[in-house]
Amino acid sequence: MQPNRPSKKIPSPQIIIAISALILFGCGYCFSQSYKTGKTMKTTKSNIKTKKAATVYLDKSDPKFISIKGRAFSDLYEIAKELDPESEKNKSFATWTEKKRNECQALGAESINDYASQTHLGVGIFMTVLDGLGKTDQKKLEKEWDVRIQFLGVNNKYLAEFWEDGMEVSSEANAVAYADELSKSEYAKKHPDSDVGNVEVIKKNYADTRKTIKAGKKERYTKLMALLYTIDNGGAVTFINPFQPSIDFFNKKSK
């Protein structure tokens, strides 16, 4: 997110449907249809669920932290690729019978709700952030997002949380880049006399955001995404894909 850009709000059900229907292997279609009917999908009023107990994170020198963080961004982007609307498997899903789609619908709704609940995120923000990743450079994101990892206490399960750093996002470099983006926008082309893309104005806005954070008037970090992992007794890390149940279902029914 960039300072002074419209804040990301939970989109309407129609937008959620449009986003999630793009997911590869039909998982998104299952999710979207469940959201549409309202039979299984559950959401909360807030974007992010909070835990009552204080969260204890692994030390960044902990081997388990290092192992998970070392792959977390790659895993995140692999999931984002499943939003490709041109996927052959995604297209083939549309040819399924209604019965098979309904089966996948129920499975997809259950799996995404369960996963989002374990990550303490609302389904809406989970899907919205995933959709936006396709437009963001991974290296840039690794610089702007802080990773925090906690042990969930059961089944050798760990939660990798991604927290956006407001200071990094509101950097002067980002201000200049955003100004350049705006100056090349269709609006700027149609309104050459407007002040859109004024780099000095935007740099000031970003600087004001940094000052607000430094003054303690605004939180520096915002939790935007989280992924689940397990680590066995031998130290092997396994990523838990939120869409795996639907992926398995698709592969089985496509044979």
Helices and strands as residue ranges (DSSP letters): H 13-20, G 24-26, H 27-37, H 63-80, G 81-83, H 88-93, H 98-119, H 123-133, H 138-144, E 145-151, E 157-165, H 166-169, H 172-183, H 186-190, H 199-214, E 221-231, E 237-240, H 244-253
